Amino acid sequence: FGRQKHSELNTWIINNGIRITAPAGSNVIASMDGVIVYAGEFKSYGNMVIVDHGKGLYTIYGNLESINVKNGQKIVVGGLLGKVGLPQSSQKASLYFEVRKDGAPQNPLVWLK
């Protein structure tokens, strides 16, 4: 998360989220109760789900192999959102996870404690 030096491009990049390595096909579950506001494909995120948790708090789950929810659906903590996929830029399966509060990216590691 945050500003990091890209080793191959030799430039600085900003990561608004984190990658969580997991076997392809692993379950991706909701971190909190909420409502699905987006479930579909989105540019560099691949298959993606956005959950609105209220009070300006959103979580984003990207790089999914499959999506198991629909827009407008309520989800509870631990509810199945989809399955982990292979990112376009890597050979390792992983989940992209992002937390936003009032539109600003937050360090997901703080929220996962």
Phi and psi restraints in degrees (range 20) as a CNS / XPLOR table:
assign (resid 1 and name C) (resid 2 and name N)
       (resid 2 and name CA) (resid 2 and name C) 1.0 93.9 20.0 2
assign (resid 2 and name N) (resid 2 and name CA)
       (resid 2 and name C) (resid 3 and name N) 1.0 -159.7 20.0 2
assign (resid 2 and name C) (resid 3 and name N)
       (resid 3 and name CA) (resid 3 and name C) 1.0 -80.6 20.0 2
assign (resid 3 and name N) (resid 3 and name CA)
       (resid 3 and name C) (resid 4 and name N) 1.0 128.3 20.0 2
assign (resid 3 and name C) (resid 4 and name N)
       (resid 4 and name CA) (resid 4 and name C) 1.0 -143.4 20.0 2
assign (resid 4 and name N) (resid 4 and name CA)
       (resid 4 and name C) (resid 5 and name N) 1.0 150.9 20.0 2
assign (resid 4 and name C) (resid 5 and name N)
       (resid 5 and name CA) (resid 5 and name C) 1.0 -83.4 20.0 2
assign (resid 5 and name N) (resid 5 and name CA)
       (resid 5 and name C) (resid 6 and name N) 1.0 124.5 20.0 2
assign (resid 5 and name C) (resid 6 and name N)
       (resid 6 and name CA) (resid 6 and name C) 1.0 -82.8 20.0 2
assign (resid 6 and name N) (resid 6 and name CA)
       (resid 6 and name C) (resid 7 and name N) 1.0 116.1 20.0 2
assign (resid 6 and name C) (resid 7 and name N)
       (resid 7 and name CA) (resid 7 and name C) 1.0 -64.8 20.0 2
assign (resid 7 and name N) (resid 7 and name CA)
       (resid 7 and name C) (resid 8 and name N) 1.0 -38.6 20.0 2
assign (resid 7 and name C) (resid 8 and name N)
       (resid 8 and name CA) (resid 8 and name C) 1.0 -78.3 20.0 2
assign (resid 8 and name N) (resid 8 and name CA)
       (resid 8 and name C) (resid 9 and name N) 1.0 -36.9 20.0 2
assign (resid 8 and name C) (resid 9 and name N)
       (resid 9 and name CA) (resid 9 and name C) 1.0 -93.1 20.0 2
assign (resid 9 and name N) (resid 9 and name CA)
       (resid 9 and name C) (resid 10 and name N) 1.0 -10.0 20.0 2
assign (resid 9 and name C) (resid 10 and name N)
       (resid 10 and name CA) (resid 10 and name C) 1.0 52.5 20.0 2
assign (resid 10 and name N) (resid 10 and name CA)
       (resid 10 and name C) (resid 11 and name N) 1.0 47.3 20.0 2
assign (resid 10 and name C) (resid 11 and name N)
       (resid 11 and name CA) (resid 11 and name C) 1.0 -144.9 20.0 2
assign (resid 11 and name N) (resid 11 and name CA)
       (resid 11 and name C) (resid 12 and name N) 1.0 165.1 20.0 2
assign (resid 11 and name C) (resid 12 and name N)
       (resid 12 and name CA) (resid 12 and name C) 1.0 -88.0 20.0 2
assign (resid 12 and name N) (resid 12 and name CA)
       (resid 12 and name C) (resid 13 and name N) 1.0 139.2 20.0 2
assign (resid 12 and name C) (resid 13 and name N)
       (resid 13 and name CA) (resid 13 and name C) 1.0 -129.4 20.0 2
assign (resid 13 and name N) (resid 13 and name CA)
       (resid 13 and name C) (resid 14 and name N) 1.0 158.9 20.0 2
assign (resid 13 and name C) (resid 14 and name N)
       (resid 14 and name CA) (resid 14 and name C) 1.0 -111.6 20.0 2
assign (resid 14 and name N) (resid 14 and name CA)
       (resid 14 and name C) (resid 15 and name N) 1.0 124.7 20.0 2
assign (resid 14 and name C) (resid 15 and name N)
       (resid 15 and name CA) (resid 15 and name C) 1.0 -104.9 20.0 2
assign (resid 15 and name N) (resid 15 and name CA)
       (resid 15 and name C) (resid 16 and name N) 1.0 119.0 20.0 2
assign (resid 15 and name C) (resid 16 and name N)
       (resid 16 and name CA) (resid 16 and name C) 1.0 -84.7 20.0 2
assign (resid 16 and name N) (resid 16 and name CA)
       (resid 16 and name C) (resid 17 and name N) 1.0 -5.2 20.0 2
assign (resid 16 and name C) (resid 17 and name N)
       (resid 17 and name CA) (resid 17 and name C) 1.0 -147.8 20.0 2
assign (resid 17 and name N) (resid 17 and name CA)
       (resid 17 and name C) (resid 18 and name N) 1.0 -164.9 20.0 2
assign (resid 17 and name C) (resid 18 and name N)
       (resid 18 and name CA) (resid 18 and name C) 1.0 -129.4 20.0 2
assign (resid 18 and name N) (resid 18 and name CA)
       (resid 18 and name C) (resid 19 and name N) 1.0 158.5 20.0 2
assign (resid 18 and name C) (resid 19 and name N)
       (resid 19 and name CA) (resid 19 and name C) 1.0 -104.3 20.0 2
assign (resid 19 and name N) (resid 19 and name CA)
       (resid 19 and name C) (resid 20 and name N) 1.0 131.5 20.0 2
assign (resid 19 and name C) (resid 20 and name N)
       (resid 20 and name CA) (resid 20 and name C) 1.0 -112.8 20.0 2
assign (resid 20 and name N) (resid 20 and name CA)
       (resid 20 and name C) (resid 21 and name N) 1.0 111.0 20.0 2
assign (resid 20 and name C) (resid 21 and name N)
       (resid 21 and name CA) (resid 21 and name C) 1.0 -69.0 20.0 2
assign (resid 21 and name N) (resid 21 and name CA)
       (resid 21 and name C) (resid 22 and name N) 1.0 133.2 20.0 2
assign (resid 21 and name C) (resid 22 and name N)
       (resid 22 and name CA) (resid 22 and name C) 1.0 -158.4 20.0 2
assign (resid 22 and name N) (resid 22 and name CA)
       (resid 22 and name C) (resid 23 and name N) 1.0 154.8 20.0 2
assign (resid 22 and name C) (resid 23 and name N)
       (resid 23 and name CA) (resid 23 and name C) 1.0 -60.9 20.0 2
assign (resid 23 and name N) (resid 23 and name CA)
       (resid 23 and name C) (resid 24 and name N) 1.0 141.2 20.0 2
assign (resid 23 and name C) (resid 24 and name N)
       (resid 24 and name CA) (resid 24 and name C) 1.0 -55.2 20.0 2
assign (resid 24 and name N) (resid 24 and name CA)
       (resid 24 and name C) (resid 25 and name N) 1.0 137.4 20.0 2
assign (resid 24 and name C) (resid 25 and name N)
       (resid 25 and name CA) (resid 25 and name C) 1.0 88.8 20.0 2
assign (resid 25 and name N) (resid 25 and name CA)
       (resid 25 and name C) (resid 26 and name N) 1.0 -2.9 20.0 2
assign (resid 25 and name C) (resid 26 and name N)
       (resid 26 and name CA) (resid 26 and name C) 1.0 -66.2 20.0 2
assign (resid 26 and name N) (resid 26 and name CA)
       (resid 26 and name C) (resid 27 and name N) 1.0 150.2 20.0 2
assign (resid 26 and name C) (resid 27 and name N)
       (resid 27 and name CA) (resid 27 and name C) 1.0 -67.2 20.0 2
assign (resid 27 and name N) (resid 27 and name CA)
       (resid 27 and name C) (resid 28 and name N) 1.0 139.2 20.0 2
assign (resid 27 and name C) (resid 28 and name N)
       (resid 28 and name CA) (resid 28 and name C) 1.0 -111.3 20.0 2
assign (resid 28 and name N) (resid 28 and name CA)
       (resid 28 and name C) (resid 29 and name N) 1.0 121.4 20.0 2
assign (resid 28 and name C) (resid 29 and name N)
       (resid 29 and name CA) (resid 29 and name C) 1.0 -116.8 20.0 2
assign (resid 29 and name N) (resid 29 and name CA)
       (resid 29 and name C) (resid 30 and name N) 1.0 155.2 20.0 2
assign (resid 29 and name C) (resid 30 and name N)
       (resid 30 and name CA) (resid 30 and name C) 1.0 -68.6 20.0 2
assign (resid 30 and name N) (resid 30 and name CA)
       (resid 30 and name C) (resid 31 and name N) 1.0 136.3 20.0 2
assign (resid 30 and name C) (resid 31 and name N)
       (resid 31 and name CA) (resid 31 and name C) 1.0 -81.6 20.0 2
assign (resid 31 and name N) (resid 31 and name CA)
       (resid 31 and name C) (resid 32 and name N) 1.0 -19.5 20.0 2
assign (resid 31 and name C) (resid 32 and name N)
       (resid 32 and name CA) (resid 32 and name C) 1.0 -153.8 20.0 2
assign (resid 32 and name N) (resid 32 and name CA)
       (resid 32 and name C) (resid 33 and name N) 1.0 164.5 20.0 2
assign (resid 32 and name C) (resid 33 and name N)
       (resid 33 and name CA) (resid 33 and name C) 1.0 -63.8 20.0 2
assign (resid 33 and name N) (resid 33 and name CA)
       (resid 33 and name C) (resid 34 and name N) 1.0 149.6 20.0 2
assign (resid 33 and name C) (resid 34 and name N)
       (resid 34 and name CA) (resid 34 and name C) 1.0 177.7 20.0 2
assign (resid 34 and name N) (resid 34 and name CA)
       (resid 34 and name C) (resid 35 and name N) 1.0 -165.5 20.0 2
assign (resid 34 and name C) (resid 35 and name N)
       (resid 35 and name CA) (resid 35 and name C) 1.0 -126.3 20.0 2
assign (resid 35 and name N) (resid 35 and name CA)
       (resid 35 and name C) (resid 36 and name N) 1.0 135.0 20.0 2
assign (resid 35 and name C) (resid 36 and name N)
       (resid 36 and name CA) (resid 36 and name C) 1.0 -72.6 20.0 2
assign (resid 36 and name N) (resid 36 and name CA)
       (resid 36 and name C) (resid 37 and name N) 1.0 119.1 20.0 2
assign (resid 36 and name C) (resid 37 and name N)
       (resid 37 and name CA) (resid 37 and name C) 1.0 -104.2 20.0 2
assign (resid 37 and name N) (resid 37 and name CA)
       (resid 37 and name C) (resid 38 and name N) 1.0 -15.7 20.0 2
assign (resid 37 and name C) (resid 38 and name N)
       (resid 38 and name CA) (resid 38 and name C) 1.0 -154.8 20.0 2
assign (resid 38 and name N) (resid 38 and name CA)
       (resid 38 and name C) (resid 39 and name N) 1.0 132.2 20.0 2
assign (resid 38 and name C) (resid 39 and name N)
       (resid 39 and name CA) (resid 39 and name C) 1.0 -143.5 20.0 2
assign (resid 39 and name N) (resid 39 and name CA)
       (resid 39 and name C) (resid 40 and name N) 1.0 105.8 20.0 2
assign (resid 39 and name C) (resid 40 and name N)
       (resid 40 and name CA) (resid 40 and name C) 1.0 171.2 20.0 2
assign (resid 40 and name N) (resid 40 and name CA)
       (resid 40 and name C) (resid 41 and name N) 1.0 -168.8 20.0 2
assign (resid 40 and name C) (resid 41 and name N)
       (resid 41 and name CA) (resid 41 and name C) 1.0 -86.0 20.0 2
assign (resid 41 and name N) (resid 41 and name CA)
       (resid 41 and name C) (resid 42 and name N) 1.0 143.7 20.0 2
assign (resid 41 and name C) (resid 42 and name N)
       (resid 42 and name CA) (resid 42 and name C) 1.0 -150.3 20.0 2
assign (resid 42 and name N) (resid 42 and name CA)
       (resid 42 and name C) (resid 43 and name N) 1.0 111.0 20.0 2
assign (resid 42 and name C) (resid 43 and name N)
       (resid 43 and name CA) (resid 43 and name C) 1.0 18.4 20.0 2
assign (resid 43 and name N) (resid 43 and name CA)
       (resid 43 and name C) (resid 44 and name N) 1.0 -119.2 20.0 2
assign (resid 43 and name C) (resid 44 and name N)
       (resid 44 and name CA) (resid 44 and name C) 1.0 -73.5 20.0 2
assign (resid 44 and name N) (resid 44 and name CA)
       (resid 44 and name C) (resid 45 and name N) 1.0 -5.4 20.0 2
assign (resid 44 and name C) (resid 45 and name N)
       (resid 45 and name CA) (resid 45 and name C) 1.0 -85.3 20.0 2
assign (resid 45 and name N) (resid 45 and name CA)
       (resid 45 and name C) (resid 46 and name N) 1.0 -12.5 20.0 2
assign (resid 45 and name C) (resid 46 and name N)
       (resid 46 and name CA) (resid 46 and name C) 1.0 66.2 20.0 2
assign (resid 46 and name N) (resid 46 and name CA)
       (resid 46 and name C) (resid 47 and name N) 1.0 -144.2 20.0 2
assign (resid 46 and name C) (resid 47 and name N)
       (resid 47 and name CA) (resid 47 and name C) 1.0 -70.1 20.0 2
assign (resid 47 and name N) (resid 47 and name CA)
       (resid 47 and name C) (resid 48 and name N) 1.0 130.3 20.0 2
assign (resid 47 and name C) (resid 48 and name N)
       (resid 48 and name CA) (resid 48 and name C) 1.0 -140.1 20.0 2
assign (resid 48 and name N) (resid 48 and name CA)
       (resid 48 and name C) (resid 49 and name N) 1.0 147.6 20.0 2
assign (resid 48 and name C) (resid 49 and name N)
       (resid 49 and name CA) (resid 49 and name C) 1.0 -127.2 20.0 2
assign (resid 49 and name N) (resid 49 and name CA)
       (resid 49 and name C) (resid 50 and name N) 1.0 133.3 20.0 2
assign (resid 49 and name C) (resid 50 and name N)
       (resid 50 and name CA) (resid 50 and name C) 1.0 -115.7 20.0 2
assign (resid 50 and name N) (resid 50 and name CA)
       (resid 50 and name C) (resid 51 and name N) 1.0 129.2 20.0 2
assign (resid 50 and name C) (resid 51 and name N)
       (resid 51 and name CA) (resid 51 and name C) 1.0 -113.5 20.0 2
assign (resid 51 and name N) (resid 51 and name CA)
       (resid 51 and name C) (resid 52 and name N) 1.0 128.2 20.0 2
assign (resid 51 and name C) (resid 52 and name N)
       (resid 52 and name CA) (resid 52 and name C) 1.0 -93.1 20.0 2
assign (resid 52 and name N) (resid 52 and name CA)
       (resid 52 and name C) (resid 53 and name N) 1.0 118.9 20.0 2
assign (resid 52 and name C) (resid 53 and name N)
       (resid 53 and name CA) (resid 53 and name C) 1.0 -100.5 20.0 2
assign (resid 53 and name N) (resid 53 and name CA)
       (resid 53 and name C) (resid 54 and name N) 1.0 4.2 20.0 2
assign (resid 53 and name C) (resid 54 and name N)
       (resid 54 and name CA) (resid 54 and name C) 1.0 86.9 20.0 2
assign (resid 54 and name N) (resid 54 and name CA)
       (resid 54 and name C) (resid 55 and name N) 1.0 163.2 20.0 2
assign (resid 54 and name C) (resid 55 and name N)
       (resid 55 and name CA) (resid 55 and name C) 1.0 53.9 20.0 2
assign (resid 55 and name N) (resid 55 and name CA)
       (resid 55 and name C) (resid 56 and name N) 1.0 35.3 20.0 2
assign (resid 55 and name C) (resid 56 and name N)
       (resid 56 and name CA) (resid 56 and name C) 1.0 79.3 20.0 2
assign (resid 56 and name N) (resid 56 and name CA)
       (resid 56 and name C) (resid 57 and name N) 1.0 10.2 20.0 2
assign (resid 56 and name C) (resid 57 and name N)
       (resid 57 and name CA) (resid 57 and name C) 1.0 -104.2 20.0 2
assign (resid 57 and name N) (resid 57 and name CA)
       (resid 57 and name C) (resid 58 and name N) 1.0 127.3 20.0 2
assign (resid 57 and name C) (resid 58 and name N)
       (resid 58 and name CA) (resid 58 and name C) 1.0 -132.2 20.0 2
assign (resid 58 and name N) (resid 58 and name CA)
       (resid 58 and name C) (resid 59 and name N) 1.0 147.2 20.0 2
assign (resid 58 and name C) (resid 59 and name N)
       (resid 59 and name CA) (resid 59 and name C) 1.0 -119.9 20.0 2
assign (resid 59 and name N) (resid 59 and name CA)
       (resid 59 and name C) (resid 60 and name N) 1.0 145.5 20.0 2
assign (resid 59 and name C) (resid 60 and name N)
       (resid 60 and name CA) (resid 60 and name C) 1.0 -123.3 20.0 2
assign (resid 60 and name N) (resid 60 and name CA)
       (resid 60 and name C) (resid 61 and name N) 1.0 130.2 20.0 2
assign (resid 60 and name C) (resid 61 and name N)
       (resid 61 and name CA) (resid 61 and name C) 1.0 -120.4 20.0 2
assign (resid 61 and name N) (resid 61 and name CA)
       (resid 61 and name C) (resid 62 and name N) 1.0 112.7 20.0 2
assign (resid 61 and name C) (resid 62 and name N)
       (resid 62 and name CA) (resid 62 and name C) 1.0 -118.4 20.0 2
assign (resid 62 and name N) (resid 62 and name CA)
       (resid 62 and name C) (resid 63 and name N) 1.0 170.5 20.0 2
assign (resid 62 and name C) (resid 63 and name N)
       (resid 63 and name CA) (resid 63 and name C) 1.0 67.5 20.0 2
assign (resid 63 and name N) (resid 63 and name CA)
       (resid 63 and name C) (resid 64 and name N) 1.0 40.8 20.0 2
assign (resid 63 and name C) (resid 64 and name N)
       (resid 64 and name CA) (resid 64 and name C) 1.0 -87.3 20.0 2
assign (resid 64 and name N) (resid 64 and name CA)
       (resid 64 and name C) (resid 65 and name N) 1.0 140.3 20.0 2
assign (resid 64 and name C) (resid 65 and name N)
       (resid 65 and name CA) (resid 65 and name C) 1.0 -71.7 20.0 2
assign (resid 65 and name N) (resid 65 and name CA)
       (resid 65 and name C) (resid 66 and name N) 1.0 -40.2 20.0 2
assign (resid 65 and name C) (resid 66 and name N)
       (resid 66 and name CA) (resid 66 and name C) 1.0 -147.2 20.0 2
assign (resid 66 and name N) (resid 66 and name CA)
       (resid 66 and name C) (resid 67 and name N) 1.0 158.7 20.0 2
assign (resid 66 and name C) (resid 67 and name N)
       (resid 67 and name CA) (resid 67 and name C) 1.0 -118.6 20.0 2
assign (resid 67 and name N) (resid 67 and name CA)
       (resid 67 and name C) (resid 68 and name N) 1.0 132.4 20.0 2
assign (resid 67 and name C) (resid 68 and name N)
       (resid 68 and name CA) (resid 68 and name C) 1.0 -111.9 20.0 2
assign (resid 68 and name N) (resid 68 and name CA)
       (resid 68 and name C) (resid 69 and name N) 1.0 11.7 20.0 2
assign (resid 68 and name C) (resid 69 and name N)
       (resid 69 and name CA) (resid 69 and name C) 1.0 -129.2 20.0 2
assign (resid 69 and name N) (resid 69 and name CA)
       (resid 69 and name C) (resid 70 and name N) 1.0 168.8 20.0 2
assign (resid 69 and name C) (resid 70 and name N)
       (resid 70 and name CA) (resid 70 and name C) 1.0 -128.8 20.0 2
assign (resid 70 and name N) (resid 70 and name CA)
       (resid 70 and name C) (resid 71 and name N) 1.0 156.0 20.0 2
assign (resid 70 and name C) (resid 71 and name N)
       (resid 71 and name CA) (resid 71 and name C) 1.0 -54.4 20.0 2
assign (resid 71 and name N) (resid 71 and name CA)
       (resid 71 and name C) (resid 72 and name N) 1.0 136.2 20.0 2
assign (resid 71 and name C) (resid 72 and name N)
       (resid 72 and name CA) (resid 72 and name C) 1.0 88.2 20.0 2
assign (resid 72 and name N) (resid 72 and name CA)
       (resid 72 and name C) (resid 73 and name N) 1.0 -10.9 20.0 2
assign (resid 72 and name C) (resid 73 and name N)
       (resid 73 and name CA) (resid 73 and name C) 1.0 -73.8 20.0 2
assign (resid 73 and name N) (resid 73 and name CA)
       (resid 73 and name C) (resid 74 and name N) 1.0 138.4 20.0 2
assign (resid 73 and name C) (resid 74 and name N)
       (resid 74 and name CA) (resid 74 and name C) 1.0 -81.3 20.0 2
assign (resid 74 and name N) (resid 74 and name CA)
       (resid 74 and name C) (resid 75 and name N) 1.0 145.0 20.0 2
assign (resid 74 and name C) (resid 75 and name N)
       (resid 75 and name CA) (resid 75 and name C) 1.0 -134.1 20.0 2
assign (resid 75 and name N) (resid 75 and name CA)
       (resid 75 and name C) (resid 76 and name N) 1.0 144.4 20.0 2
assign (resid 75 and name C) (resid 76 and name N)
       (resid 76 and name CA) (resid 76 and name C) 1.0 -107.9 20.0 2
assign (resid 76 and name N) (resid 76 and name CA)
       (resid 76 and name C) (resid 77 and name N) 1.0 158.5 20.0 2
assign (resid 76 and name C) (resid 77 and name N)
       (resid 77 and name CA) (resid 77 and name C) 1.0 -52.8 20.0 2
assign (resid 77 and name N) (resid 77 and name CA)
       (resid 77 and name C) (resid 78 and name N) 1.0 131.8 20.0 2
assign (resid 77 and name C) (resid 78 and name N)
       (resid 78 and name CA) (resid 78 and name C) 1.0 87.8 20.0 2
assign (resid 78 and name N) (resid 78 and name CA)
       (resid 78 and name C) (resid 79 and name N) 1.0 -5.6 20.0 2
assign (resid 78 and name C) (resid 79 and name N)
       (resid 79 and name CA) (resid 79 and name C) 1.0 -69.3 20.0 2
assign (resid 79 and name N) (resid 79 and name CA)
       (resid 79 and name C) (resid 80 and name N) 1.0 144.6 20.0 2
assign (resid 79 and name C) (resid 80 and name N)
       (resid 80 and name CA) (resid 80 and name C) 1.0 -73.8 20.0 2
assign (resid 80 and name N) (resid 80 and name CA)
       (resid 80 and name C) (resid 81 and name N) 1.0 121.0 20.0 2
assign (resid 80 and name C) (resid 81 and name N)
       (resid 81 and name CA) (resid 81 and name C) 1.0 -95.6 20.0 2
assign (resid 81 and name N) (resid 81 and name CA)
       (resid 81 and name C) (resid 82 and name N) 1.0 -37.7 20.0 2
assign (resid 81 and name C) (resid 82 and name N)
       (resid 82 and name CA) (resid 82 and name C) 1.0 175.5 20.0 2
assign (resid 82 and name N) (resid 82 and name CA)
       (resid 82 and name C) (resid 83 and name N) 1.0 -158.6 20.0 2
assign (resid 82 and name C) (resid 83 and name N)
       (resid 83 and name CA) (resid 83 and name C) 1.0 -126.4 20.0 2
assign (resid 83 and name N) (resid 83 and name CA)
       (resid 83 and name C) (resid 84 and name N) 1.0 146.2 20.0 2
assign (resid 83 and name C) (resid 84 and name N)
       (resid 84 and name CA) (resid 84 and name C) 1.0 -65.3 20.0 2
assign (resid 84 and name N) (resid 84 and name CA)
       (resid 84 and name C) (resid 85 and name N) 1.0 139.1 20.0 2
assign (resid 84 and name C) (resid 85 and name N)
       (resid 85 and name CA) (resid 85 and name C) 1.0 -121.9 20.0 2
assign (resid 85 and name N) (resid 85 and name CA)
       (resid 85 and name C) (resid 86 and name N) 1.0 -175.1 20.0 2
assign (resid 85 and name C) (resid 86 and name N)
       (resid 86 and name CA) (resid 86 and name C) 1.0 -97.0 20.0 2
assign (resid 86 and name N) (resid 86 and name CA)
       (resid 86 and name C) (resid 87 and name N) 1.0 124.6 20.0 2
assign (resid 86 and name C) (resid 87 and name N)
       (resid 87 and name CA) (resid 87 and name C) 1.0 -68.0 20.0 2
assign (resid 87 and name N) (resid 87 and name CA)
       (resid 87 and name C) (resid 88 and name N) 1.0 153.6 20.0 2
assign (resid 87 and name C) (resid 88 and name N)
       (resid 88 and name CA) (resid 88 and name C) 1.0 -63.8 20.0 2
assign (resid 88 and name N) (resid 88 and name CA)
       (resid 88 and name C) (resid 89 and name N) 1.0 -28.4 20.0 2
assign (resid 88 and name C) (resid 89 and name N)
       (resid 89 and name CA) (resid 89 and name C) 1.0 -96.7 20.0 2
assign (resid 89 and name N) (resid 89 and name CA)
       (resid 89 and name C) (resid 90 and name N) 1.0 7.3 20.0 2
assign (resid 89 and name C) (resid 90 and name N)
       (resid 90 and name CA) (resid 90 and name C) 1.0 -149.8 20.0 2
assign (resid 90 and name N) (resid 90 and name CA)
       (resid 90 and name C) (resid 91 and name N) 1.0 159.8 20.0 2
assign (resid 90 and name C) (resid 91 and name N)
       (resid 91 and name CA) (resid 91 and name C) 1.0 -95.1 20.0 2
assign (resid 91 and name N) (resid 91 and name CA)
       (resid 91 and name C) (resid 92 and name N) 1.0 -6.4 20.0 2
assign (resid 91 and name C) (resid 92 and name N)
       (resid 92 and name CA) (resid 92 and name C) 1.0 -98.5 20.0 2
assign (resid 92 and name N) (resid 92 and name CA)
       (resid 92 and name C) (resid 93 and name N) 1.0 131.6 20.0 2
assign (resid 92 and name C) (resid 93 and name N)
       (resid 93 and name CA) (resid 93 and name C) 1.0 -67.3 20.0 2
assign (resid 93 and name N) (resid 93 and name CA)
       (resid 93 and name C) (resid 94 and name N) 1.0 140.7 20.0 2
assign (resid 93 and name C) (resid 94 and name N)
       (resid 94 and name CA) (resid 94 and name C) 1.0 -163.8 20.0 2
assign (resid 94 and name N) (resid 94 and name CA)
       (resid 94 and name C) (resid 95 and name N) 1.0 159.1 20.0 2
assign (resid 94 and name C) (resid 95 and name N)
       (resid 95 and name CA) (resid 95 and name C) 1.0 -103.7 20.0 2
assign (resid 95 and name N) (resid 95 and name CA)
       (resid 95 and name C) (resid 96 and name N) 1.0 134.3 20.0 2
assign (resid 95 and name C) (resid 96 and name N)
       (resid 96 and name CA) (resid 96 and name C) 1.0 -93.0 20.0 2
assign (resid 96 and name N) (resid 96 and name CA)
       (resid 96 and name C) (resid 97 and name N) 1.0 127.0 20.0 2
assign (resid 96 and name C) (resid 97 and name N)
       (resid 97 and name CA) (resid 97 and name C) 1.0 -128.5 20.0 2
assign (resid 97 and name N) (resid 97 and name CA)
       (resid 97 and name C) (resid 98 and name N) 1.0 129.9 20.0 2
assign (resid 97 and name C) (resid 98 and name N)
       (resid 98 and name CA) (resid 98 and name C) 1.0 -135.8 20.0 2
assign (resid 98 and name N) (resid 98 and name CA)
       (resid 98 and name C) (resid 99 and name N) 1.0 144.5 20.0 2
assign (resid 98 and name C) (resid 99 and name N)
       (resid 99 and name CA) (resid 99 and name C) 1.0 -122.4 20.0 2
assign (resid 99 and name N) (resid 99 and name CA)
       (resid 99 and name C) (resid 100 and name N) 1.0 132.6 20.0 2
assign (resid 99 and name C) (resid 100 and name N)
       (resid 100 and name CA) (resid 100 and name C) 1.0 -128.3 20.0 2
assign (resid 100 and name N) (resid 100 and name CA)
       (resid 100 and name C) (resid 101 and name N) 1.0 134.7 20.0 2
assign (resid 100 and name C) (resid 101 and name N)
       (resid 101 and name CA) (resid 101 and name C) 1.0 -122.4 20.0 2
assign (resid 101 and name N) (resid 101 and name CA)
       (resid 101 and name C) (resid 102 and name N) 1.0 119.4 20.0 2
assign (resid 101 and name C) (resid 102 and name N)
       (resid 102 and name CA) (resid 102 and name C) 1.0 52.9 20.0 2
assign (resid 102 and name N) (resid 102 and name CA)
       (resid 102 and name C) (resid 103 and name N) 1.0 37.8 20.0 2
assign (resid 102 and name C) (resid 103 and name N)
       (resid 103 and name CA) (resid 103 and name C) 1.0 85.6 20.0 2
assign (resid 103 and name N) (resid 103 and name CA)
       (resid 103 and name C) (resid 104 and name N) 1.0 -10.8 20.0 2
assign (resid 103 and name C) (resid 104 and name N)
       (resid 104 and name CA) (resid 104 and name C) 1.0 -96.9 20.0 2
assign (resid 104 and name N) (resid 104 and name CA)
       (resid 104 and name C) (resid 105 and name N) 1.0 133.4 20.0 2
assign (resid 104 and name C) (resid 105 and name N)
       (resid 105 and name CA) (resid 105 and name C) 1.0 -63.4 20.0 2
assign (resid 105 and name N) (resid 105 and name CA)
       (resid 105 and name C) (resid 106 and name N) 1.0 138.7 20.0 2
assign (resid 105 and name C) (resid 106 and name N)
       (resid 106 and name CA) (resid 106 and name C) 1.0 -116.5 20.0 2
assign (resid 106 and name N) (resid 106 and name CA)
       (resid 106 and name C) (resid 107 and name N) 1.0 154.5 20.0 2
assign (resid 106 and name C) (resid 107 and name N)
       (resid 107 and name CA) (resid 107 and name C) 1.0 -70.4 20.0 2
assign (resid 107 and name N) (resid 107 and name CA)
       (resid 107 and name C) (resid 108 and name N) 1.0 112.6 20.0 2
assign (resid 107 and name C) (resid 108 and name N)
       (resid 108 and name CA) (resid 108 and name C) 1.0 -60.7 20.0 2
assign (resid 108 and name N) (resid 108 and name CA)
       (resid 108 and name C) (resid 109 and name N) 1.0 -28.0 20.0 2
assign (resid 108 and name C) (resid 109 and name N)
       (resid 109 and name CA) (resid 109 and name C) 1.0 -63.1 20.0 2
assign (resid 109 and name N) (resid 109 and name CA)
       (resid 109 and name C) (resid 110 and name N) 1.0 -31.7 20.0 2
assign (resid 109 and name C) (resid 110 and name N)
       (resid 110 and name CA) (resid 110 and name C) 1.0 -67.8 20.0 2
assign (resid 110 and name N) (resid 110 and name CA)
       (resid 110 and name C) (resid 111 and name N) 1.0 -39.7 20.0 2
assign (resid 110 and name C) (resid 111 and name N)
       (resid 111 and name CA) (resid 111 and name C) 1.0 -75.8 20.0 2
assign (resid 111 and name N) (resid 111 and name CA)
       (resid 111 and name C) (resid 112 and name N) 1.0 -23.0 20.0 2
assign (resid 111 and name C) (resid 112 and name N)
       (resid 112 and name CA) (resid 112 and name C) 1.0 -86.4 20.0 2
assign (resid 112 and name N) (resid 112 and name CA)
       (resid 112 and name C) (resid 113 and name N) 1.0 -4.7 20.0 2
